[in-house]
Amino acid sequence: MGKKDKSGKIPSPCIDICKDKHGRCIACGRDKDDVRSWKHADSSEERLKLLVECIARTEEIGTKAFWEREYRRKCKKKGATCLLDDFSAALPAKPIG
């Protein structure tokens, strides 16, 4: 297995709410497998993919605005660049109605 990429580390999608509803966190939308995948990701590219999946899940469960606000706060606190704006164009628009 390759060495983990430590440069430009992407903060975890976890915002320390960790309340379970039907096997998924009510804040970040991840399940236990998603958390393990993040911990074992070998590169920033893998983590970016997982972050995009998290954004889509929070949209599905209706916590996206709350999660994004808290994730931005977490990134700022850690002094990390928040990559959420980079993904807005990559995600499909939610159908209206």
Backbone hydrogen bonds, N-H to C=O, Kabsch-Sander energy under -0.5 kcal/mol:
donor,donor_aa,acceptor,acceptor_aa,energy
5,D,42,D,-0.7
6,K,4,K,-0.8
9,K,6,K,-0.9
20,D,18,C,-0.5
21,K,24,R,-2.8
24,R,21,K,-1.3
25,C,30,R,-2.6
26,I,19,K,-2.7
29,G,25,C,-1.2
35,V,31,D,-2.0
36,R,32,K,-2.2
37,S,33,D,-2.5
38,W,34,D,-2.1
39,K,35,V,-2.1
40,H,36,R,-2.0
41,A,37,S,-0.6
41,A,38,W,-0.9
47,R,43,S,-1.8
48,L,44,S,-2.7
49,K,45,E,-1.9
50,L,46,E,-2.1
51,L,47,R,-2.4
52,V,48,L,-2.3
53,E,49,K,-2.0
54,C,50,L,-1.9
55,I,51,L,-2.2
56,A,52,V,-2.1
57,R,53,E,-2.3
58,T,54,C,-2.5
59,E,55,I,-1.6
60,E,56,A,-2.0
61,I,57,R,-2.3
62,G,58,T,-0.8
63,T,58,T,-1.8
64,K,58,T,-1.2
67,W,63,T,-3.2
68,E,64,K,-3.2
69,R,65,A,-2.1
70,E,66,F,-2.3
71,Y,67,W,-2.9
72,R,68,E,-2.7
73,R,69,R,-1.8
74,K,70,E,-2.2
75,C,71,Y,-2.6
76,K,72,R,-2.5
77,K,73,R,-2.4
78,K,74,K,-2.1
79,G,75,C,-0.8
79,G,76,K,-0.9
80,A,75,C,-2.7
83,L,81,T,-0.6
86,D,83,L,-0.7
87,F,83,L,-0.6
87,F,84,L,-1.3
88,S,84,L,-0.7
88,S,85,D,-0.6
90,A,87,F,-0.7
91,L,87,F,-1.3
